[in-house]
Amino acid sequence: MSSWKPAALTSAYIVLYALLVFGVAALCWHGYRFCYDIFADVRMEESPGKDISFKVESDEDFKTIAANLQQRGIIRDRFSFLARAELMKTERNKIYSGKYILNSSMTYEQILNRLTVSEGFDK
């Protein structure tokens, strides 16, 4: 009568190990994608893309700007954009308020360069 216990435990272990393997694989995939977004030239669309008007208010912090860029479909992921901006940090890494015309085919680096060069904003 006790022969069902080892079989049930074995089945439970198989399910737990399968979930563990699946979880590790998913974690690896998301880690790879995040790192790829940081270091590769990621674009939302291939050229020519579409021009999108984007406004930066003077009181917005960088996290809010990144969230707005993602919401408008200009960048794929705000967190990888913030990480890329941190890696590119230079003395000119200040976002200027104003209205910008950004393209959905621009890379993170191109977007950051456009937003951080004071001569680059459209009046």
DSSP file (Angstrom, degrees, kcal/mol; ACC not computed):
  #  RESIDUE AA STRUCTURE BP1 BP2  ACC     N-H-->O    O-->H-N    N-H-->O    O-->H-N    TCO  KAPPA ALPHA  PHI   PSI    X-CA   Y-CA   Z-CA
    1    1 A M    >         0   0    0      0, 0.0     3,-0.5     0, 0.0     4,-0.1   0.000 360.0 360.0 360.0 -21.3    0.0    0.0    0.0
    2    2 A S  T >   +     0   0    0      1,-0.2     3,-0.8     2,-0.1     0, 0.0   0.319 360.0  96.5 -93.1   9.6    3.0    2.3    0.5
    3    3 A S  T 3> S+     0   0    0      1,-0.2     4,-0.9     2,-0.2    -1,-0.2   0.709  73.5  65.0 -73.0 -18.6    4.3    1.9   -3.1
    4    4 A W  H <> S+     0   0    0     -3,-0.5     4,-2.5     1,-0.2    -1,-0.2   0.771  88.2  69.9 -74.3 -25.0    2.6    5.0   -4.3
    5    5 A K  H <> S+     0   0    0     -3,-0.8     4,-2.7     1,-0.2     5,-0.2   0.934  98.8  44.9 -62.8 -49.8    4.7    7.4   -2.1
    6    6 A P  H  > S+     0   0    0      0, 0.0     4,-2.4     0, 0.0    -1,-0.2   0.900 115.1  49.3 -62.7 -36.8    8.0    6.9   -3.9
    7    7 A A  H  X S+     0   0    0     -4,-0.9     4,-2.2     2,-0.2    -2,-0.2   0.907 112.5  47.5 -66.7 -41.0    6.3    7.3   -7.3
    8    8 A A  H  X S+     0   0    0     -4,-2.5     4,-2.3     2,-0.2    -1,-0.2   0.905 113.1  48.2 -67.0 -41.4    4.5   10.4   -6.2
    9    9 A L  H  X S+     0   0    0     -4,-2.7     4,-2.5     2,-0.2    -2,-0.2   0.899 110.6  51.5 -65.2 -40.3    7.7   11.9   -4.7
   10   10 A T  H  X S+     0   0    0     -4,-2.4     4,-2.2    -5,-0.2    -2,-0.2   0.917 110.7  48.3 -62.5 -43.2    9.6   11.1   -7.9
   11   11 A S  H  X S+     0   0    0     -4,-2.2     4,-2.3     2,-0.2    -2,-0.2   0.903 111.2  50.4 -63.1 -41.4    6.9   12.8  -10.0
   12   12 A A  H  X S+     0   0    0     -4,-2.3     4,-2.5     1,-0.2    -2,-0.2   0.906 110.4  49.6 -64.4 -41.1    7.0   15.9   -7.7
   13   13 A Y  H  X S+     0   0    0     -4,-2.5     4,-2.7     2,-0.2     5,-0.2   0.889 109.4  51.9 -64.9 -39.1   10.8   16.1   -7.9
   14   14 A I  H  X S+     0   0    0     -4,-2.2     4,-2.3     2,-0.2    -2,-0.2   0.923 111.4  46.8 -63.2 -43.7   10.6   15.8  -11.7
   15   15 A V  H  X S+     0   0    0     -4,-2.3     4,-2.5     2,-0.2    -2,-0.2   0.926 113.3  48.9 -64.4 -44.6    8.1   18.7  -11.8
   16   16 A L  H  X S+     0   0    0     -4,-2.5     4,-2.3     1,-0.2    -2,-0.2   0.911 112.6  47.3 -62.5 -43.4   10.2   20.8   -9.4
   17   17 A Y  H  X S+     0   0    0     -4,-2.7     4,-2.7     2,-0.2    -1,-0.2   0.885 111.1  51.9 -65.6 -38.7   13.4   20.2  -11.4
   18   18 A A  H  X S+     0   0    0     -4,-2.3     4,-2.6    -5,-0.2    -2,-0.2   0.921 111.1  47.4 -63.5 -43.5   11.6   21.0  -14.7
   19   19 A L  H  X S+     0   0    0     -4,-2.5     4,-2.7     2,-0.2    -2,-0.2   0.894 111.9  50.9 -63.7 -39.5   10.4   24.3  -13.2
   20   20 A L  H  X S+     0   0    0     -4,-2.3     4,-2.5     2,-0.2    -2,-0.2   0.929 111.8  46.3 -63.3 -46.1   13.9   25.1  -11.9
   21   21 A V  H  X S+     0   0    0     -4,-2.7     4,-2.5     2,-0.2    -2,-0.2   0.923 113.9  48.7 -63.1 -44.3   15.4   24.5  -15.3
   22   22 A F  H  X S+     0   0    0     -4,-2.6     4,-2.5     1,-0.2    -2,-0.2   0.913 111.9  49.5 -61.6 -43.1   12.7   26.5  -17.0
   23   23 A G  H  X S+     0   0    0     -4,-2.7     4,-2.4     2,-0.2    -2,-0.2   0.903 111.6  47.8 -63.5 -42.7   13.2   29.4  -14.5
   24   24 A V  H  X S+     0   0    0     -4,-2.5     4,-2.5     2,-0.2    -1,-0.2   0.907 112.2  50.1 -65.1 -41.4   17.0   29.4  -15.0
   25   25 A A  H  X S+     0   0    0     -4,-2.5     4,-2.4     2,-0.2    -2,-0.2   0.914 111.8  47.9 -62.9 -42.9   16.6   29.4  -18.8
   26   26 A A  H  X S+     0   0    0     -4,-2.5     4,-2.5     2,-0.2     5,-0.2   0.907 111.6  50.2 -64.8 -41.6   14.1   32.3  -18.6
   27   27 A L  H  X S+     0   0    0     -4,-2.4     4,-2.3     1,-0.2    -2,-0.2   0.908 111.1  49.0 -62.7 -42.7   16.4   34.2  -16.3
   28   28 A C  H  X S+     0   0    0     -4,-2.5     4,-2.6     2,-0.2    -2,-0.2   0.912 111.0  50.4 -63.0 -42.9   19.4   33.7  -18.6
   29   29 A W  H  X S+     0   0    0     -4,-2.4     4,-2.6     1,-0.2    -2,-0.2   0.928 112.5  45.4 -62.5 -45.6   17.3   34.8  -21.6
   30   30 A H  H  X S+     0   0    0     -4,-2.5     4,-2.4     2,-0.2    -1,-0.2   0.878 113.1  50.8 -67.8 -36.6   16.2   38.0  -19.9
   31   31 A G  H  X S+     0   0    0     -4,-2.3     4,-2.4    -5,-0.2    -2,-0.2   0.912 111.5  48.0 -64.0 -43.0   19.7   38.7  -18.7
   32   32 A Y  H  X S+     0   0    0     -4,-2.6     4,-2.7     2,-0.2    -2,-0.2   0.931 112.6  48.3 -62.3 -46.1   21.1   38.2  -22.2
   33   33 A R  H  X S+     0   0    0     -4,-2.6     4,-2.4     2,-0.2    -2,-0.2   0.901 111.3  50.2 -63.8 -41.0   18.4   40.5  -23.7
   34   34 A F  H  X S+     0   0    0     -4,-2.4     4,-1.5     2,-0.2    -1,-0.2   0.934 113.5  45.1 -62.4 -46.6   19.1   43.2  -21.1
   35   35 A C  H  X S+     0   0    0     -4,-2.4     4,-2.4     1,-0.2     5,-0.3   0.889 111.8  52.9 -65.2 -38.9   22.8   43.1  -21.8
   36   36 A Y  H  X S+     0   0    0     -4,-2.7     4,-2.5     1,-0.2    -1,-0.2   0.918 107.6  51.6 -61.4 -43.1   22.2   43.1  -25.5
   37   37 A D  H  < S+     0   0    0     -4,-2.4     5,-0.4     1,-0.2    -1,-0.2   0.835 112.4  47.2 -62.5 -32.5   20.0   46.2  -25.2
   38   38 A I  H  < S+     0   0    0     -4,-1.5    -2,-0.2    -5,-0.2    -1,-0.2   0.935 123.8  27.2 -74.3 -46.9   22.8   47.9  -23.3
   39   39 A F  H  < S+     0   0    0     -4,-2.4    -2,-0.2    -5,-0.1    -3,-0.2   0.658 108.7  71.2 -98.1 -17.6   25.8   47.2  -25.5
   40   40 A A  S  < S-     0   0    0     -4,-2.5     2,-1.6    -5,-0.3    68,-0.2  -0.482  92.8 -98.4 -95.8 169.0   24.3   46.7  -29.0
   41   41 A D        -     0   0    0     -2,-0.2     2,-0.3    66,-0.1    -4,-0.1  -0.644  52.3-172.1 -85.9  83.1   22.9   49.3  -31.3
   42   42 A V        +     0   0    0     -2,-1.6    66,-0.5    -5,-0.4     2,-0.3  -0.583   7.4 179.7 -83.6 137.0   19.2   48.6  -30.5
   43   43 A R        -     0   0    0     -2,-0.3    62,-0.2    64,-0.1    64,-0.1  -0.961  32.7-139.0-132.5 150.8   16.5   50.3  -32.5
   44   44 A M  S    S+     0   0    0     60,-1.2     2,-0.3    30,-0.4    61,-0.2   0.877  91.4   7.6 -73.6 -38.5   12.7   50.1  -32.3
   45   45 A E  S    S-     0   0    0     59,-1.7    -1,-0.2    29,-0.1     2,-0.1  -0.942  82.1-104.6-138.9 158.3   12.4   50.0  -36.1
   46   46 A E    >   -     0   0    0     -2,-0.3     3,-0.9     1,-0.1    60,-0.1  -0.412  67.4 -41.0 -75.8 161.6   14.7   49.7  -39.1
   47   47 A S  T 3  S+     0   0    0      1,-0.3    -1,-0.1    58,-0.2     3,-0.0  -0.322 122.9  30.5 -59.8 144.1   15.5   52.7  -41.2
   48   48 A P  T 3  S+     0   0    0      0, 0.0    57,-0.3     0, 0.0    -1,-0.3  -0.994  83.6 165.8 -85.7 -13.5   13.8   55.0  -42.2
   49   49 A G    <   -     0   0    0     -3,-0.9     2,-0.4    55,-0.2    -2,-0.1  -0.201  43.3 -73.5  69.1-166.0   11.6   54.7  -39.1
   50   50 A K        -     0   0    0     -5,-0.0    54,-2.1    -3,-0.0     2,-0.3  -0.990  37.5-116.4-132.7 143.4    9.1   57.4  -38.2
   51   51 A D  E     -A  103   0A   0     -2,-0.4     2,-0.4    52,-0.2    52,-0.2  -0.580  30.5-168.2 -77.6 135.8    9.8   60.8  -36.7
   52   52 A I  E     -A  102   0A   0     50,-4.0    50,-2.8    -2,-0.3     2,-0.3  -0.992  19.0-132.0-129.3 126.5    8.3   61.4  -33.2
   53   53 A S  E     -A  101   0A   0     -2,-0.4     2,-0.4    48,-0.2    48,-0.2  -0.619  29.5-175.4 -76.4 132.3    8.0   64.7  -31.5
   54   54 A F  E     -A  100   0A   0     46,-3.3    46,-3.7    -2,-0.3     2,-0.4  -0.995  10.4-157.6-136.7 128.5    9.2   64.5  -27.9
   55   55 A K  E     -A   99   0A   0     -2,-0.4     2,-0.5    44,-0.2    44,-0.2  -0.896   0.6-160.5-111.5 133.9    9.2   67.2  -25.3
   56   56 A V  E     -A   98   0A   0     42,-3.1    42,-2.1    -2,-0.4     2,-0.2  -0.959  13.7-146.8-112.3 120.2   11.4   67.3  -22.2
   57   57 A E    >   -     0   0    0     -2,-0.5     3,-1.2    40,-0.2     8,-0.1  -0.516  20.6-120.4 -82.3 154.5   10.2   69.5  -19.4
   58   58 A S  T 3  S+     0   0    0      1,-0.2    -1,-0.1    -2,-0.2    39,-0.1   0.757 110.9  50.2 -68.1 -24.6   12.8   71.4  -17.3
   59   59 A D  T 3  S+     0   0    0      2,-0.0     2,-0.3     0, 0.0    -1,-0.2   0.398  84.9 111.5 -95.9   4.2   11.6   69.7  -14.0
   60   60 A E    <   -     0   0    0     -3,-1.2     2,-0.1     4,-0.0    -4,-0.0  -0.578  59.0-140.9 -80.7 136.6   11.7   66.1  -15.4
   61   61 A D     >  -     0   0    0     -2,-0.3     4,-2.0     1,-0.1     3,-0.2  -0.460  29.5-102.1 -88.0 170.2   14.3   63.7  -14.0
   62   62 A F  H  > S+     0   0    0      1,-0.2     4,-2.4     2,-0.2     5,-0.2   0.831 119.6  55.8 -65.4 -34.1   16.2   61.2  -16.2
   63   63 A K  H  > S+     0   0    0      2,-0.2     4,-2.2     1,-0.2    -1,-0.2   0.895 108.6  47.9 -65.0 -39.4   14.1   58.2  -15.1
   64   64 A T  H  > S+     0   0    0     -3,-0.2     4,-2.4     2,-0.2    -2,-0.2   0.902 110.8  51.2 -67.1 -40.9   10.9   60.0  -16.1
   65   65 A I  H  X S+     0   0    0     -4,-2.0     4,-2.4     2,-0.2    -2,-0.2   0.926 110.3  49.3 -61.7 -44.6   12.4   60.9  -19.4
   66   66 A A  H  X S+     0   0    0     -4,-2.4     4,-2.1     1,-0.2    -2,-0.2   0.905 110.9  49.9 -62.2 -41.8   13.4   57.3  -20.0
   67   67 A A  H  X S+     0   0    0     -4,-2.2     4,-2.4     1,-0.2    -1,-0.2   0.900 111.4  48.9 -63.5 -40.2    9.9   56.1  -19.1
   68   68 A N  H  X S+     0   0    0     -4,-2.4     4,-2.2     2,-0.2    -2,-0.2   0.883 108.6  53.3 -66.8 -38.2    8.3   58.6  -21.5
   69   69 A L  H  <>S+     0   0    0     -4,-2.4     5,-2.6     2,-0.2     6,-1.0   0.910 111.8  45.5 -61.7 -42.1   10.7   57.5  -24.3
   70   70 A Q  H ><5S+     0   0    0     -4,-2.1     3,-1.1     4,-0.2    -2,-0.2   0.917 111.8  51.4 -66.9 -43.1    9.6   53.9  -23.8
   71   71 A Q  H 3<5S+     0   0    0     -4,-2.4    -2,-0.2     1,-0.3    -1,-0.2   0.854 108.9  51.0 -63.2 -35.6    5.9   54.9  -23.6
   72   72 A R  T 3<5S-     0   0    0     -4,-2.2    -1,-0.3    -5,-0.1    -2,-0.2   0.518 117.1-112.9 -81.5  -4.8    6.2   56.9  -26.9
   73   73 A G  T < 5S+     0   0    0     -3,-1.1    -3,-0.2    -4,-0.4    -2,-0.1   0.753  85.2 117.0  82.1  24.4    7.8   53.9  -28.7
   74   74 A I  S   <S+     0   0    0     -5,-2.6   -30,-0.4    -6,-0.2     2,-0.3   0.811  77.8  28.2 -92.4 -35.5   11.2   55.5  -29.1
   75   75 A I        -     0   0    0     -6,-1.0    -2,-0.2    -9,-0.1    -1,-0.2  -0.871  69.0-138.5-122.9 159.8   13.2   53.0  -27.0
   76   76 A R  S    S+     0   0    0     -2,-0.3     2,-0.4     1,-0.3    -1,-0.1   0.894  86.9  13.7 -83.5 -42.7   12.5   49.4  -26.2
   77   77 A D     >  -     0   0    0      1,-0.1     4,-1.8   -40,-0.1    -1,-0.3  -0.976  55.5-155.1-143.1 123.4   13.4   49.3  -22.5
   78   78 A R  H  > S+     0   0    0     -2,-0.4     4,-2.4     1,-0.2     5,-0.2   0.839  95.6  55.2 -67.2 -32.4   13.9   52.2  -20.1
   79   79 A F  H  > S+     0   0    0      2,-0.2     4,-2.1     1,-0.2    -1,-0.2   0.916 110.0  44.0 -70.3 -41.8   16.1   50.2  -17.7
   80   80 A S  H  > S+     0   0    0      2,-0.2     4,-2.4     1,-0.2    -1,-0.2   0.842 112.8  54.4 -69.8 -30.9   18.6   49.2  -20.4
   81   81 A F  H  X S+     0   0    0     -4,-1.8     4,-2.4     2,-0.2    -2,-0.2   0.919 108.8  47.8 -64.9 -43.7   18.5   52.8  -21.7
   82   82 A L  H  X S+     0   0    0     -4,-2.4     4,-2.0     2,-0.2    -2,-0.2   0.894 112.1  49.6 -63.9 -39.8   19.3   54.1  -18.2
   83   83 A A  H  X S+     0   0    0     -4,-2.1     4,-2.0     2,-0.2    -2,-0.2   0.910 110.7  49.7 -65.7 -41.3   22.2   51.6  -17.9
   84   84 A R  H  X S+     0   0    0     -4,-2.4     4,-1.8     1,-0.2    -2,-0.2   0.900 109.9  51.5 -63.3 -40.5   23.5   52.7  -21.3
   85   85 A A  H  < S+     0   0    0     -4,-2.4     4,-0.3     1,-0.2    -1,-0.2   0.886 108.4  51.5 -63.3 -38.9   23.3   56.3  -20.3
   86   86 A E  H >< S+     0   0    0     -4,-2.0     3,-0.9     1,-0.2    -1,-0.2   0.890 109.9  49.2 -66.0 -38.9   25.3   55.6  -17.2
   87   87 A L  H 3< S+     0   0    0     -4,-2.0    -1,-0.2     1,-0.2    -2,-0.2   0.832 113.1  47.1 -68.3 -31.9   28.0   53.8  -19.2
   88   88 A M  T 3< S+     0   0    0     -4,-1.8    -1,-0.2    -5,-0.2    -2,-0.2   0.395  81.9 145.9 -87.6   2.8   28.2   56.7  -21.6
   89   89 A K    <   +     0   0    0     -3,-0.9     2,-0.2    -4,-0.3    -3,-0.1  -0.138  16.9 157.0 -52.4 124.6   28.3   59.3  -18.8
   90   90 A T    >   -     0   0    0      0, 0.0     3,-1.5     0, 0.0    -2,-0.0  -0.761  60.1 -87.9-134.0-178.8   30.5   62.2  -19.7
   91   91 A E  T 3  S+     0   0    0      1,-0.3    -2,-0.1    -2,-0.2     0, 0.0   0.706 126.9  53.5 -68.3 -17.9   30.8   65.8  -18.5
   92   92 A R  T 3  S+     0   0    0      1,-0.1     2,-2.3    25,-0.0    -1,-0.3   0.238  71.6 119.3 -98.5  13.7   28.2   66.7  -21.1
   93   93 A N    <   +     0   0    0     -3,-1.5     2,-0.5     2,-0.1    -1,-0.1  -0.262  38.5 123.5 -82.1  55.2   25.6   64.2  -20.0
   94   94 A K        -     0   0    0     -2,-2.3     2,-0.4    22,-0.5    -3,-0.0  -0.964  58.5-133.5-115.8 129.7   22.9   66.7  -19.1
   95   95 A I        -     0   0    0     -2,-0.5     2,-0.4   -37,-0.0    21,-0.2  -0.690  20.0-145.8 -83.0 129.2   19.5   66.5  -20.7
   96   96 A Y        -     0   0    0     19,-1.8     2,-0.1    -2,-0.4   -40,-0.1  -0.769  15.1-120.1 -96.6 138.9   18.3   69.9  -22.0
   97   97 A S        +     0   0    0     -2,-0.4     2,-0.3   -39,-0.1   -40,-0.2  -0.434  63.9  87.3 -73.6 152.7   14.6   70.7  -21.8
   98   98 A G  E    S-A   56   0A   0    -42,-2.1   -42,-3.1    -2,-0.1     2,-0.5  -0.914  78.6 -58.9 149.1-174.5   12.9   71.5  -25.1
   99   99 A K  E     -AB  55 122A   0     23,-1.1    23,-1.5    -2,-0.3     2,-0.3  -0.900  50.2-172.8-106.9 130.3   11.1   69.9  -28.0
  100  100 A Y  E     -A   54   0A   0    -46,-3.7   -46,-3.3    -2,-0.5     2,-0.7  -0.885  24.1-140.5-122.1 149.9   13.0   67.2  -30.0
  101  101 A I  E     +A   53   0A   0     -2,-0.3     2,-0.3   -48,-0.2   -48,-0.2  -0.946  32.7 178.7-107.1 108.7   12.2   65.3  -33.2
  102  102 A L  E     -A   52   0A   0    -50,-2.8   -50,-4.0    -2,-0.7     2,-0.4  -0.793  19.7-136.1-110.2 154.2   13.4   61.8  -32.5
  103  103 A N  E >   -A   51   0A   0     -2,-0.3     3,-1.9   -52,-0.2   -52,-0.2  -0.876  13.8-132.4-112.9 142.9   13.2   58.9  -34.9
  104  104 A S  T 3  S+     0   0    0    -54,-2.1   -59,-1.7    -2,-0.4   -60,-1.2   0.589 107.3  60.3 -69.0  -8.8   12.1   55.3  -34.0
  105  105 A S  T 3  S+     0   0    0    -57,-0.3    -1,-0.3   -61,-0.2     2,-0.2   0.347  80.8 112.5 -98.3   6.3   15.2   54.0  -35.9
  106  106 A M    <   -     0   0    0     -3,-1.9   -62,-0.4   -32,-0.1   -61,-0.1  -0.533  65.8-126.7 -77.9 144.5   17.7   55.9  -33.7
  107  107 A T     >  -     0   0    0     -2,-0.2     4,-2.4   -64,-0.1     5,-0.2  -0.364  28.7-103.1 -80.1 167.7   20.0   53.9  -31.4
  108  108 A Y  H  > S+     0   0    0    -66,-0.5     4,-2.8   -68,-0.2     5,-0.2   0.909 124.0  51.9 -57.1 -41.8   20.2   54.5  -27.7
  109  109 A E  H  > S+     0   0    0      1,-0.2     4,-2.6     2,-0.2    -1,-0.2   0.905 109.0  48.9 -64.4 -41.8   23.5   56.3  -28.3
  110  110 A Q  H  > S+     0   0    0      2,-0.2     4,-2.2     1,-0.2    -1,-0.2   0.899 112.3  48.9 -64.3 -40.4   22.0   58.5  -31.0
  111  111 A I  H  X S+     0   0    0     -4,-2.4     4,-2.3     2,-0.2    -2,-0.2   0.933 112.4  47.8 -64.9 -45.5   19.1   59.4  -28.8
  112  112 A L  H  X S+     0   0    0     -4,-2.8     4,-1.6     1,-0.2    -2,-0.2   0.914 111.8  49.9 -62.4 -42.4   21.3   60.2  -25.8
  113  113 A N  H  X S+     0   0    0     -4,-2.6     4,-1.0     1,-0.2    -1,-0.2   0.896 111.3  49.7 -62.5 -38.8   23.6   62.3  -28.0
  114  114 A R  H  < S+     0   0    0     -4,-2.2     3,-0.2     1,-0.2    -2,-0.2   0.893 114.8  43.2 -66.8 -40.3   20.6   64.2  -29.3
  115  115 A L  H  < S+     0   0    0     -4,-2.3   -19,-1.8     1,-0.2    -1,-0.2   0.689 116.1  46.8 -80.3 -18.5   19.2   64.9  -25.9
  116  116 A T  H  < S+     0   0    0     -4,-1.6     2,-0.7   -21,-0.2   -22,-0.5   0.503  89.2  85.7-106.5  -4.7   22.5   65.9  -24.2
  117  117 A V    ><  -     0   0    0     -4,-1.0     3,-2.3    -3,-0.2     4,-0.4  -0.875  68.1-149.4 -99.1 118.5   24.0   68.3  -26.8
  118  118 A S  G >  S+     0   0    0     -2,-0.7     3,-0.8     1,-0.3    -1,-0.1   0.798  96.2  53.9 -61.0 -29.9   22.6   71.7  -26.1
  119  119 A E  G 3  S+     0   0    0      1,-0.2    -1,-0.3    -3,-0.1    -5,-0.0   0.609  96.6  72.8 -76.7  -9.1   22.8   72.7  -29.8
  120  120 A G  G <  S+     0   0    0     -3,-2.3    -1,-0.2    -7,-0.2     2,-0.2   0.606  71.8  97.8 -85.4 -11.6   20.8   69.7  -30.7
  121  121 A F  S <  S-     0   0    0     -3,-0.8     2,-0.4    -4,-0.4   -21,-0.2  -0.505  70.9-124.1 -86.7 150.6   17.3   70.7  -29.5
  122  122 A D  B      B   99   0A   0    -23,-1.5   -23,-1.1    -2,-0.2    -1,-0.1  -0.710 360.0 360.0 -88.4 134.0   14.6   72.1  -31.7
  123  123 A K              0   0    0     -2,-0.4    -1,-0.1   -25,-0.1   -23,-0.1   0.457 360.0 360.0 -91.6 360.0   13.2   75.5  -30.6
